[in-house]
Amino acid sequence: MDFLRISLRPFKLSDANDYLILASDDRVTRYLRWNTITSKEEALTYIEKVAITHPWRRVICSDDRCIGYVSVKPESGDNKCQAHLSYAVGADYWGQGIVTTAVKMAITLVFNEFPGLVRLEALVEVENSASQRVLEKVGFLKEGM
């Protein structure tokens, strides 16, 4: 994979077909907090009502084609200095360093766009060792019990 061709951008409704490929794959959605999407209509609804309106959810693109997403959700109130990171990429792109590259890009962007942000967290299932490796590569530290 040519990492110069990896970019992040806001979601567009025209991403629905590509997004459906990854969002309908149980291997991809296994560790995510939302159900597998099974139709183009569901993908369009998700993009319109969730992804586009989200404070910071970006498409991971290869040649401007949606192959995944990265999301940062800032907290509010007393916790507004914290945010939560999540991400996913289509199974065809696993093991190529794409998510690591995209997360590095996202971290740089969100700390510039949210100047009050001092802590970025990610929750990872114990069984999801690939995601744990991504976070370790970009500088996250394990915390918790």
LINDAGI-V634805 format. One record per residue. N is the residue number from 1. SS is DSSP state (a for helix, b for strand, c for the rest). D_FIRST is the distance of its C-alpha to the first C-alpha in whole Angstrom. Layout:
# LINDAGI-V634805
n:N ss:SS d_first:D_FIRST
n:N ss:SS d_first:D_FIRST
This chain:
# LINDAGI-V634805
n:1 ss:c d_first:0
n:2 ss:c d_first:4
n:3 ss:a d_first:6
n:4 ss:a d_first:9
n:5 ss:a d_first:8
n:6 ss:b d_first:9
n:7 ss:b d_first:12
n:8 ss:b d_first:16
n:9 ss:b d_first:19
n:10 ss:b d_first:22
n:11 ss:c d_first:22
n:12 ss:c d_first:23
n:13 ss:a d_first:25
n:14 ss:a d_first:23
n:15 ss:a d_first:21
n:16 ss:a d_first:23
n:17 ss:a d_first:21
n:18 ss:a d_first:18
n:19 ss:a d_first:19
n:20 ss:a d_first:22
n:21 ss:a d_first:19
n:22 ss:a d_first:18
n:23 ss:a d_first:21
n:24 ss:c d_first:23
n:25 ss:c d_first:21
n:26 ss:a d_first:24
n:27 ss:a d_first:21
n:28 ss:a d_first:19
n:29 ss:a d_first:23
n:30 ss:c d_first:24
n:31 ss:c d_first:24
n:32 ss:c d_first:25
n:33 ss:c d_first:28
n:34 ss:c d_first:28
n:35 ss:c d_first:29
n:36 ss:c d_first:26
n:37 ss:c d_first:27
n:38 ss:c d_first:28
n:39 ss:c d_first:28
n:40 ss:a d_first:27
n:41 ss:a d_first:30
n:42 ss:a d_first:29
n:43 ss:a d_first:26
n:44 ss:a d_first:28
n:45 ss:a d_first:30
n:46 ss:a d_first:28
n:47 ss:a d_first:26
n:48 ss:a d_first:29
n:49 ss:a d_first:31
n:50 ss:a d_first:29
n:51 ss:a d_first:26
n:52 ss:c d_first:27
n:53 ss:c d_first:30
n:54 ss:c d_first:28
n:55 ss:c d_first:29
n:56 ss:c d_first:25
n:57 ss:b d_first:23
n:58 ss:b d_first:19
n:59 ss:b d_first:17
n:60 ss:b d_first:13
n:61 ss:b d_first:12
n:62 ss:b d_first:9
n:63 ss:c d_first:11
n:64 ss:c d_first:14
n:65 ss:b d_first:14
n:66 ss:b d_first:15
n:67 ss:b d_first:12
n:68 ss:b d_first:14
n:69 ss:b d_first:17
n:70 ss:b d_first:18
n:71 ss:b d_first:22
n:72 ss:b d_first:25
n:73 ss:b d_first:28
n:74 ss:b d_first:31
n:75 ss:c d_first:34
n:76 ss:c d_first:37
n:77 ss:a d_first:41
n:78 ss:a d_first:41
n:79 ss:a d_first:38
n:80 ss:c d_first:36
n:81 ss:c d_first:35
n:82 ss:b d_first:32
n:83 ss:b d_first:29
n:84 ss:b d_first:27
n:85 ss:b d_first:24
n:86 ss:b d_first:22
n:87 ss:b d_first:18
n:88 ss:b d_first:17
n:89 ss:b d_first:14
n:90 ss:c d_first:14
n:91 ss:a d_first:14
n:92 ss:a d_first:11
n:93 ss:a d_first:9
n:94 ss:c d_first:11
n:95 ss:c d_first:10
n:96 ss:c d_first:7
n:97 ss:c d_first:8
n:98 ss:a d_first:8
n:99 ss:a d_first:12
n:100 ss:a d_first:13
n:101 ss:a d_first:11
n:102 ss:a d_first:13
n:103 ss:a d_first:16
n:104 ss:a d_first:16
n:105 ss:a d_first:16
n:106 ss:a d_first:19
n:107 ss:a d_first:21
n:108 ss:a d_first:21
n:109 ss:a d_first:22
n:110 ss:a d_first:25
n:111 ss:a d_first:27
n:112 ss:a d_first:27
n:113 ss:a d_first:28
n:114 ss:c d_first:30
n:115 ss:c d_first:32
n:116 ss:c d_first:34
n:117 ss:c d_first:32
n:118 ss:c d_first:32
n:119 ss:b d_first:31
n:120 ss:b d_first:27
n:121 ss:b d_first:27
n:122 ss:c d_first:25
n:123 ss:c d_first:27
n:124 ss:c d_first:25
n:125 ss:c d_first:27
n:126 ss:c d_first:28
n:127 ss:c d_first:26
n:128 ss:c d_first:23
n:129 ss:a d_first:22
n:130 ss:a d_first:18
n:131 ss:a d_first:19
n:132 ss:a d_first:21
n:133 ss:a d_first:19
n:134 ss:a d_first:17
n:135 ss:a d_first:20
n:136 ss:a d_first:21
n:137 ss:a d_first:18
n:138 ss:c d_first:19
n:139 ss:c d_first:22
n:140 ss:c d_first:24
n:141 ss:c d_first:27
n:142 ss:c d_first:29
n:143 ss:c d_first:32
n:144 ss:c d_first:34
n:145 ss:c d_first:36
